[in-house]
């Protein structure tokens, strides 16, 4: 299933968990074809999206 998602441009290859290095080539092909999320001019990795707007405990204390 991961292969299909990457091929369709619906998933990123996540370095931490990748076991099939061939997925990087598939991802590059999806990027070149501008499939799925790669159609966006500035796609944001999900790990960055999840952390946007969040602050650390020390940043929160500094604002108080």
mmCIF file of the C-alpha atoms, coordinates in Angstrom:
data_MODEL
# 
_entry.id   MODEL 
# 
loop_
_atom_site.group_PDB 
_atom_site.id 
_atom_site.type_symbol 
_atom_site.label_atom_id 
_atom_site.label_alt_id 
_atom_site.label_comp_id 
_atom_site.label_asym_id 
_atom_site.label_entity_id 
_atom_site.label_seq_id 
_atom_site.pdbx_PDB_ins_code 
_atom_site.Cartn_x 
_atom_site.Cartn_y 
_atom_site.Cartn_z 
_atom_site.occupancy 
_atom_site.B_iso_or_equiv 
_atom_site.pdbx_formal_charge 
_atom_site.auth_seq_id 
_atom_site.auth_comp_id 
_atom_site.auth_asym_id 
_atom_site.auth_atom_id 
_atom_site.pdbx_PDB_model_num 
ATOM 1  C CA . UNK A 1 1  ? 0.000  0.000  0.000   1.00 0.00 ? 1  UNK A CA 1 
ATOM 2  C CA . UNK A 1 2  ? 2.828  2.455  0.773   1.00 0.00 ? 2  UNK A CA 1 
ATOM 3  C CA . UNK A 1 3  ? 4.204  2.034  -2.725  1.00 0.00 ? 3  UNK A CA 1 
ATOM 4  C CA . UNK A 1 4  ? 0.826  2.890  -4.256  1.00 0.00 ? 4  UNK A CA 1 
ATOM 5  C CA . UNK A 1 5  ? 0.436  5.984  -2.087  1.00 0.00 ? 5  UNK A CA 1 
ATOM 6  C CA . UNK A 1 6  ? 3.904  7.260  -2.949  1.00 0.00 ? 6  UNK A CA 1 
ATOM 7  C CA . UNK A 1 7  ? 3.404  6.523  -6.657  1.00 0.00 ? 7  UNK A CA 1 
ATOM 8  C CA . UNK A 1 8  ? 0.140  8.493  -6.671  1.00 0.00 ? 8  UNK A CA 1 
ATOM 9  C CA . UNK A 1 9  ? 1.760  11.402 -4.856  1.00 0.00 ? 9  UNK A CA 1 
ATOM 10 C CA . UNK A 1 10 ? -0.400 10.878 -1.798  1.00 0.00 ? 10 UNK A CA 1 
ATOM 11 C CA . UNK A 1 11 ? 2.389  10.144 0.690   1.00 0.00 ? 11 UNK A CA 1 
ATOM 12 C CA . UNK A 1 12 ? 5.921  11.222 1.488   1.00 0.00 ? 12 UNK A CA 1 
ATOM 13 C CA . UNK A 1 13 ? 8.783  8.804  1.962   1.00 0.00 ? 13 UNK A CA 1 
ATOM 14 C CA . UNK A 1 14 ? 9.702  9.269  5.607   1.00 0.00 ? 14 UNK A CA 1 
ATOM 15 C CA . UNK A 1 15 ? 13.428 8.732  6.147   1.00 0.00 ? 15 UNK A CA 1 
ATOM 16 C CA . UNK A 1 16 ? 13.048 7.456  9.688   1.00 0.00 ? 16 UNK A CA 1 
ATOM 17 C CA . UNK A 1 17 ? 10.867 4.497  8.757   1.00 0.00 ? 17 UNK A CA 1 
ATOM 18 C CA . UNK A 1 18 ? 11.681 3.704  5.121   1.00 0.00 ? 18 UNK A CA 1 
ATOM 19 C CA . UNK A 1 19 ? 12.788 0.133  4.543   1.00 0.00 ? 19 UNK A CA 1 
ATOM 20 C CA . UNK A 1 20 ? 12.483 0.090  0.745   1.00 0.00 ? 20 UNK A CA 1 
ATOM 21 C CA . UNK A 1 21 ? 14.994 2.563  -0.686  1.00 0.00 ? 21 UNK A CA 1 
ATOM 22 C CA . UNK A 1 22 ? 13.319 2.158  -4.089  1.00 0.00 ? 22 UNK A CA 1 
ATOM 23 C CA . UNK A 1 23 ? 10.504 4.339  -2.783  1.00 0.00 ? 23 UNK A CA 1 
ATOM 24 C CA . UNK A 1 24 ? 12.741 7.384  -3.219  1.00 0.00 ? 24 UNK A CA 1 
ATOM 25 C CA . UNK A 1 25 ? 12.857 6.800  -6.984  1.00 0.00 ? 25 UNK A CA 1 
ATOM 26 C CA . UNK A 1 26 ? 9.070  6.357  -7.078  1.00 0.00 ? 26 UNK A CA 1 
ATOM 27 C CA . UNK A 1 27 ? 8.677  9.607  -5.118  1.00 0.00 ? 27 UNK A CA 1 
ATOM 28 C CA . UNK A 1 28 ? 10.950 11.456 -7.543  1.00 0.00 ? 28 UNK A CA 1 
ATOM 29 C CA . UNK A 1 29 ? 8.855  10.165 -10.447 1.00 0.00 ? 29 UNK A CA 1 
ATOM 30 C CA . UNK A 1 30 ? 5.675  11.415 -8.739  1.00 0.00 ? 30 UNK A CA 1 
ATOM 31 C CA . UNK A 1 31 ? 7.299  14.804 -8.146  1.00 0.00 ? 31 UNK A CA 1 
ATOM 32 C CA . UNK A 1 32 ? 8.390  15.079 -11.773 1.00 0.00 ? 32 UNK A CA 1 
ATOM 33 C CA . UNK A 1 33 ? 4.867  14.219 -12.927 1.00 0.00 ? 33 UNK A CA 1 
ATOM 34 C CA . UNK A 1 34 ? 3.363  16.642 -10.363 1.00 0.00 ? 34 UNK A CA 1 
ATOM 35 C CA . UNK A 1 35 ? 1.017  13.960 -9.061  1.00 0.00 ? 35 UNK A CA 1 
ATOM 36 C CA . UNK A 1 36 ? -0.992 14.393 -5.883  1.00 0.00 ? 36 UNK A CA 1 
ATOM 37 C CA . UNK A 1 37 ? 0.658  16.585 -3.286  1.00 0.00 ? 37 UNK A CA 1 
ATOM 38 C CA . UNK A 1 38 ? 3.498  17.337 -5.702  1.00 0.00 ? 38 UNK A CA 1 
ATOM 39 C CA . UNK A 1 39 ? 1.100  19.437 -7.790  1.00 0.00 ? 39 UNK A CA 1 
ATOM 40 C CA . UNK A 1 40 ? 1.387  22.065 -5.040  1.00 0.00 ? 40 UNK A CA 1 
ATOM 41 C CA . UNK A 1 41 ? 4.141  24.623 -5.657  1.00 0.00 ? 41 UNK A CA 1 
ATOM 42 C CA . UNK A 1 42 ? 5.246  24.442 -2.003  1.00 0.00 ? 42 UNK A CA 1 
ATOM 43 C CA . UNK A 1 43 ? 4.132  21.153 -0.443  1.00 0.00 ? 43 UNK A CA 1 
ATOM 44 C CA . UNK A 1 44 ? 4.634  20.956 3.319   1.00 0.00 ? 44 UNK A CA 1 
ATOM 45 C CA . UNK A 1 45 ? 5.839  17.693 4.825   1.00 0.00 ? 45 UNK A CA 1 
ATOM 46 C CA . UNK A 1 46 ? 3.286  16.272 7.272   1.00 0.00 ? 46 UNK A CA 1 
ATOM 47 C CA . UNK A 1 47 ? 5.805  16.301 10.137  1.00 0.00 ? 47 UNK A CA 1 
ATOM 48 C CA . UNK A 1 48 ? 6.210  20.089 9.637   1.00 0.00 ? 48 UNK A CA 1 
ATOM 49 C CA . UNK A 1 49 ? 2.464  20.642 9.286   1.00 0.00 ? 49 UNK A CA 1 
ATOM 50 C CA . UNK A 1 50 ? 1.778  18.839 12.555  1.00 0.00 ? 50 UNK A CA 1 
ATOM 51 C CA . UNK A 1 51 ? 4.249  21.060 14.414  1.00 0.00 ? 51 UNK A CA 1 
ATOM 52 C CA . UNK A 1 52 ? 3.326  24.423 12.902  1.00 0.00 ? 52 UNK A CA 1 
ATOM 53 C CA . UNK A 1 53 ? 2.024  26.882 15.416  1.00 0.00 ? 53 UNK A CA 1 
ATOM 54 C CA . UNK A 1 54 ? 3.101  24.758 18.346  1.00 0.00 ? 54 UNK A CA 1 
ATOM 55 C CA . UNK A 1 55 ? 5.455  26.271 20.875  1.00 0.00 ? 55 UNK A CA 1 
ATOM 56 C CA . UNK A 1 56 ? 7.827  24.642 23.276  1.00 0.00 ? 56 UNK A CA 1 
ATOM 57 C CA . UNK A 1 57 ? 7.292  24.903 27.031  1.00 0.00 ? 57 UNK A CA 1 
ATOM 58 C CA . UNK A 1 58 ? 10.125 27.437 27.321  1.00 0.00 ? 58 UNK A CA 1 
ATOM 59 C CA . UNK A 1 59 ? 8.622  29.610 24.558  1.00 0.00 ? 59 UNK A CA 1 
ATOM 60 C CA . UNK A 1 60 ? 5.248  29.504 26.329  1.00 0.00 ? 60 UNK A CA 1 
ATOM 61 C CA . UNK A 1 61 ? 6.828  30.590 29.634  1.00 0.00 ? 61 UNK A CA 1 
ATOM 62 C CA . UNK A 1 62 ? 8.670  33.472 27.897  1.00 0.00 ? 62 UNK A CA 1 
ATOM 63 C CA . UNK A 1 63 ? 5.387  34.835 26.536  1.00 0.00 ? 63 UNK A CA 1 
ATOM 64 C CA . UNK A 1 64 ? 3.739  34.911 29.988  1.00 0.00 ? 64 UNK A CA 1 
# 
